[in-house]
Amino acid sequence: MLAFKRGFPFYLFMAVLMIVVNVIGFAPSYFLKPLFNYPELPFSTHVHGILFTGWFVLFFTQVLLIRKGKIRIHKQLGIIGAILALFMFISGTLIIYFRTLEFTGTAGSLQNTALVVSGNIMLLFMFVMFTGLGIVYRERADWHKRFMLLACVSMMPQSLGRFGRLPIPSINESVPNEVFFGVGGMVFFILLIWTHELIQFKRLHLISFIGGPFMFAMIIFGAIILPGTGLMKEMIIWINS
């Protein structure tokens, strides 16, 4: 906790941590796929991976530019970031659609597809919302950087959930390990943000205070509540009909 005191490069730390977690989480299925004999991925998945990886690299670059005082370049790259976010939304929407097509017609498949689709919808919604707010409040640095950080955190359950695929015993019989690691990992990142702010500023910033619980509520809704609703299941059946 001493490392989070004043002067600690927290946003740089978070940028590096998120890149590392994404690389490790997606190593078997993407970054180091040949070493794990993972099935070949469709072209759309490769595009999706490049776009989302590029976002985390861009976030890291933007943090470095701010630390070096290169505000003008930071703002110029921000335009590229906005365009990248648009393509990420399109790619994310297509991936969600492809996930709905994985429904095989059985009850078990319907429940699993509903879980994956609803969870991805919530994550994409949060990413778009936080990124949009970050763009709107780009001239207010304390709000802008927190919205952009939350936009990154909103995508972390995808890579964090991959850790739940490791050959370890089920942590909770009623909740798949992938969901447990995804939700639990997001809470961990939120707690990192809160810990940093409480130690450095002695209080939580308004955006962090509201954004953290909001994200947790959305991921719980998307991963646990929404998959069990008839509406989500009917949508999946309709798309596959």
Secondary structure, DSSP 8 states (H G I E B T S, - for coil): -GGGSTT--HHHHHHHHHHHHHHHHHIIIIITGGGGT-----HHHHHHHHHHHHHHHHHHHHHHHHHTT-HHHHHHHHHHHHHHHHHHHHHHHHHHHHHHTT--SSHHHHHHHHHHHHHHHHHHHHHHHHHHHHHHTTTSHHHHHHHHHHHHHTTHHHHHHHGGGSS---SBTTB-HHHHHHHHHHHHHHHHHHHHHHHHHSS--HHHHHHHHHHHHHHHIIIIIGGGSHHHHHHHHHHH-
